[in-house]
Amino acid sequence: MIEGGYSPAYVADQLDLSLAAVYEALSYWYANPDEMRRVERANADAFEGLREASLKPTELQ
């Protein structure tokens, strides 16, 4: 939706939400850009931490 290119109607259908709920979320997103950037950074940092901590296949010798 925001960055994925999906329409609000598609997102509502896929997530079993009302179209109004999707537009409410979009409204919050655009009204709070600093908070949304912080959340995105925190999610990216958490993902990176999990990626680094995950088991990796051993190298073949």
C-alpha positions, 0 to 999 in steps of 0.5 A: 500500500504505502510502498507496496503499490496495493490499493486500499481496497485490496489491502482491506480485502486481504487483511479482512478489514473495512476499507474505512479502517485502511483509510484510517491507518493511512491517515495516521501514517501521513499525519505522523511521518516522524513516528512512522520513520522511527517504527520503520527503523526499529523494525529494520534494526530488529530484522537485522538483529534476527538475521545476524543471530540466525543459524547459518549453514556451515561452509563446505571444506 
